[in-house]
Amino acid sequence: MLRRAAWHLRAAVEAGDDVDALRRQVMAEVYRVLSIHLGTPPETFIWQWRDRDGLFTRGGEMTPRQFAAQYVLTDLAD
């Protein structure tokens, strides 16, 4: 599926077609396949962990975007 999508995307770039619409379509297809096999991603979750000293900490309920904004230290755009 990914090879076929890459081939179609390359062909669309060479032909000067709308690559953005094709990319969205491919991403929707990839999301569908992953959701079938892995399940749909959670909308919210409770973040909790134990630190190096064994102290239990609960960050509370958050969305994946809130988690990324608070705990991911690198810029994902890079």
N, C-alpha and C positions, 0 to 999 in steps of 0.2 A: 504494500500500500504506500509506504513512504518513498520507495523508488519510483513508483508510477507518478506520485505527486511531484517529486523532484523533476521528473522528465517533463511533466505538463507545465510546471513553473518555468523551467528553462525555455521551453518552446514558446510560452506566452511572452517572456522577456524579449526573445528574438523577434517575435511577430509584432511587438509593441502593443499587446493586448493589456486589459486591466488586470494586473498581477495582484492587486490588493483584494479584489473580490475572490479571485481563485485561492489566494492564501487563506482567507477567512473560511472558505468552503473546506479546504484541506484540514484546517485546524478543528473545525466542527466535526469532521469525520474521525480525526484522531481522538478527540475528546469522547465521542460516542463509543469507539472501540475500547478505550481505556476504562470508561465507565461501566461497560458491560463486563469486563474482565476483573476490574479492581473495585467496582462500586463507585457511587458518586462521592465526591469529596464532601467532607462535613462543612456545614455553614458556620458552626461555632464549635468550640471545644474548650475543655478546662485544662489549662496549662499548670502542671505541678511537677516538681523535681526535688531531688536530694542533692545538696552541694557536697563538696569534698569532705566536709566535716560530718556528713550524715544528717545535717539539719534539713528537715522537710519544709519546703516552701510551696505555696500555692499562688500562682499569678492571677487566677480568676478565669472567668469565661471570656473568650475573645474570638474574633474572626481570624482567618489566616492572614488577612491584610494587616490587622492590628498587631498580630504577632510579628510579622515581617518588619513593620515600622518600629516596633519596640526592641526586638531582639536581634535582627539581622544587621550586622555592623557594616557590611559592604553595600555599595550601590549596585543593584542588580542590572542597571542599564549599562554598566561598564562590562 
